[in-house]
Amino acid sequence: MKNLKIMALLVVAAITTNVFAQADRSGDTSSSLSNKGSKEYIVTAIGTSTLNPDLVTHVVVVGSSVDEDSDQFFQSGLIQAYKYKEMYKDHQVVVISSPDVRSTDNEEVLEKFNLPIIKQIGTNFNVYNLVEEMLFFKKIASFDYYGHSSPWAIKLAKSNGTIEPGSHKSTLQKLNSHFTKLAYATLNGCNGGFNIAPELSSVWKIPVSGSLTSTQFERLQTDGFYKKADRTREDYVQVNDATFTSPLDCSVGVCWRLKTARKNYSSYWGNFKDGGLSFPKFFCNFDNSDKRCQKSMALQMLSFTSTTSINLNSSLEEYKAVVFDYLCSTALDKSYFTKCVNGIKNAVANNSLRFQAHPGNALDCSFKKCNASIKCKKKRFFGSGPRGGSCKVITTPNSNPTTIVREYKAFLEGWKLLH
């Protein structure tokens, strides 16, 4: 009987450990068990096999797929990296990742996309060695993260590899003097806008965007980017001649993007039915008297992986088209996107700023924070922290939704300030 009790406790401990190990996973991705991932991370770059500390640098970080997901996170980071390289030919574009792709060695992931392994570090990918890698570069113009995240942390590695800006403040602040004047960061993962983006903006003193719901992979189709359920493989293109001025073959990883979903989050952490936003919200938790926030937002928009390639010489209408792609969701019903575009235009024209694109309760957000918090029950067994499935959004009904229109106007103001 005593042995049976011990065995029962061991089983409970094993189950609980497995749950805790997945506690910072969230997102619309498929799952399948595998054990091929390794305790390492790799540094690569676009168009070069060497690194130069003096060049203006764009850092793209792809988090772990925890051996359960495909390489879509990695491809979502690659399309952004190639976009930067086309825009800024004299800049350096570095990708740092512990891919941990399902049933695939990390080296095989880079080989598939014909990327050089510049550095392969045999240690767990965490905030400390990420900062150490980034400190090598003297002029960092952007930081883009693609991967799993929770309302509190982004996930670099399968275990013991999260970034929590509040807890890692002193480590992250070492990078502050390495950012360029109009540097920015984007967090492309679920729920990064609730706490991580506002906190990271305060720590780094740069604009940081994050989602306030789940994120989803979108594939480039014959008429734009759509999630799988909205199109079929027959609509897939094999060459991306929309995002890029010079077409690139999809085989190099430039036909998937990660975009905020058009629904409230409902996954591992719980059902956030009481509020969200269906676009990545920018936060600027610093002195913005010089409108640096709006300028950086506009600069980021030039590199957004859209269906149109733009630059500072593009027309205002071309720029607006990309902003609408950023703010408005596509759907099987094409009128869904059109209604969002027209709704924003009308709200600006009548000066009410009132328009709601997000289904349900659209959160009220400023550049500092959103009028919402996440409340969870604590874990039942070992350790502390939030219990999966128990979390919910704490907010009030927003009877005057203006966040999406104010964000649109900020993007337009930034465009004008850059000219």
Secondary structure, 3 states (H helix, E strand, C coil): CHHHHHHHHHHHHHHHHHHHHCCCCCCCCCCCCCCCCCCCEEEEECCCCCCCCCCEEEEEEECCCCCCCCCHHHHHHHHHHHHHHHHCCCCEEEEEECCCCCCCCHHHHHHHCCCCCCEEECCCCCHHHHHHHHCCCCEEEEEEEECCECCCCEECCCCCCEECCCCCHHHHHHHHHHEEEEEEEEEECCCCCCCHHHHHHHHHCCCEEECCCCEEEEEEECCEEEEHHHCCHHHECCEECCCCCCCEEHHHCCCEEEEECCCCCEECCEECCCCECCCCEEECCCCCCCCHHHHHHHHHHHCCCCCCCCCCCCCHHHHHHHHHHHHCCCCCCCHHHHHHHHHHHHHHHCCCCCCCCCCCCECCECCCCECEEEECCECCCCCCCECCCCEEEEECCCCCCCHHHHHHHHHHHHHHHHC
